[in-house]
Amino acid sequence: MRTELPIEGMTCAACASKIERSLNGIDGVSATVNFATERAAVDHDEVPLDELVRAIEDAGYRTGTPARPRPTRLIVSVVLTVPVLLMAMIPALQFDGWGWVALALATPVVLWGGWPFHSRAYAHGPTMDTLVSVGVMAAWLWSVYALIAGEGDTYLEVGAVVTTFLLLGRYLEGRAKRSAGDALTKLLELGAKEVTLQDGRSIPIEELEAGDVFVVRPGEKVATDGVVESGSSAVDQSLLTGESIPVEKGPGDPVTGATVNAGGRLIVRATRVGADTALAQIGRLVAAAQTGKAPVQKLADRVAAVFVPAVMVLSLATLAGWLIGGAATVDAFTAAVAVLIVACPCALGLATPTALLVGSGRGAQLGILIKGPEILESTHRVDTVVLDKTGTVTTGRMKLTGVETLNGASADEALRYAAAVEAASEHPIAPRDSRRDARTAPRSARLRQHGRRRGDRRRRRPDRHPSARAATAPWRSSGTASRARS
């Protein structure tokens, strides 16, 4: 069986790798942790949920929905960082004692603004936060020493700017995750919220049970998967098939939840409800695609697991190398801190899972269902696209492309008669023909269609209305014909 657990506290791909190792250490468990979706997909054989949760907590993390990020810390950090950066970069702004002013402005950014990084830097072993914390604190501590000792350059702007930019990156990353998650939420919300039973009662969709008989009026969504008991109508199934033309349904025909009844009244008996419906299965497919990992992401996770310790060792080696080479302590320290700062964001560990998440979420929003992240990654090898539905490459709205008449009949007159006959029709094609006629017919014909002539404010008698005249119009004798194309 499969269990999905939301995880709180992950900050990079190395965190996901650590949780995976902890979960996979349980006998009979195969787990995949996705940093982008902040969820763990666990396949197991009747392992108690408490044991899975305990394994996650032993790794230093918690189960639960991560809190929505707030920009307060970011906004305060930006306001304080801008003057520090300007004073450091523009000599004209460096008045006497400016370094102490910069220290006063940068300290809240480094300590308070960077607290999310400092608090997690050492709790879960080496992670990207460790690089951020060590690099920022090293720059800040050295600057404090330089100001007190009165020698060497300060790097307060480095600590403040790096902290602010990383806060901005985390905030934008959180927004990208939410937008992708919202796409899945909107997909699942396509279904009806209420349903009208055959006896006239309206109930929430959650109370509908298999075997219940409900009514679907023209223009309403089909509440759930079922079979038509009585009535006939055209049903828009483009949600599932991509086909723009509604499909005629009658007694005995199956209908799918969230499709739209375009015509008559239907009486439907529910066959599948809740998690068993086609829409729910589509939602699970998208969620599974976002939870899984593509090969490139697995590679990124393996690299991230050793990336942080490697950068720490490389930074120390840089410091030692510069000192052994006879460089000044200030220069050696600057080079060592630069290694830490440059490695902080680690685009490989952060961008890969986020890109896969946003790609699958955006696809769901546009009606493209991606079976898994490995499918998304393999699309670079596609050289031919085969479309099996005409509605897939059309706008989904039919329009009249031309009129052919016989025996010298006027095309405008034929359009006018057709629009009059179909004006009250509920067929999905008829209203479009009427609108097409209203746009293309001569002004005199449009005025006659609406029962008024220029300057004539008197209401026409019913027997002179175009729809009345159309009832006796010589359709067959005039030999008119029209064609519509999608």
Summary of the structure (lengths in Angstrom):
residues: 486
radius of gyration: 33.4
end to end distance: 46.1
largest distance: 107.4
contacts: 1514
relative contact order: 0.09
helix: 55%
strand: 15%
